[in-house]
Amino acid sequence: MVRVVRTPEGKVLVDPTGRQNGRGAYMCPRYDCWSQALRRGSLAHTLKVELSAEDRAELERLVDSYPREAVATPS
């Protein structure tokens, strides 16, 4: 799991140590989980913050590094 934290200053960032001070949320390290959470706004809702354009762009760059689910083809 990947911890995302809203710092007391309102900045949203990934917390690799899991010890950063602030309101946190845990996300699975998969592209579809993150893209859905960003698109629907559930991550922002959980963190009780409006994502700034800068924070959102940084999270989207991170999301692009995560594996995408393979699409199963019928046999």
MOKA-V873500 format. One record per pair of residues at least 6 apart in sequence whose ideal C-beta (glycine too) atoms are under 7 Angstrom apart, sorted by the first residue. I is the first residue (numbers start at 1). J is the second residue. Records with the same first field share a line. If there is no record, write none. Layout:
# MOKA-V873500
I: J + J
This chain:
# MOKA-V873500
1: 26 + 27 + 28
2: 14 + 26 + 27 + 29
3: 15 + 18 + 24 + 26
4: 12 + 14 + 15 + 24 + 25 + 27 + 43 + 47
5: 13 + 15 + 20 + 22 + 23 + 24
6: 12 + 22 + 23 + 47 + 49
7: 13 + 20 + 21 + 22
8: 21 + 22
10: 49
11: 55
12: 47 + 49 + 51 + 55
14: 62
15: 24
23: 47 + 48
25: 43 + 46 + 47
27: 33 + 34 + 37
29: 66
30: 66 + 67 + 69
31: 63 + 66 + 67 + 68
32: 68 + 69
34: 63 + 66
35: 63
37: 43
38: 56 + 59 + 60
44: 50 + 51
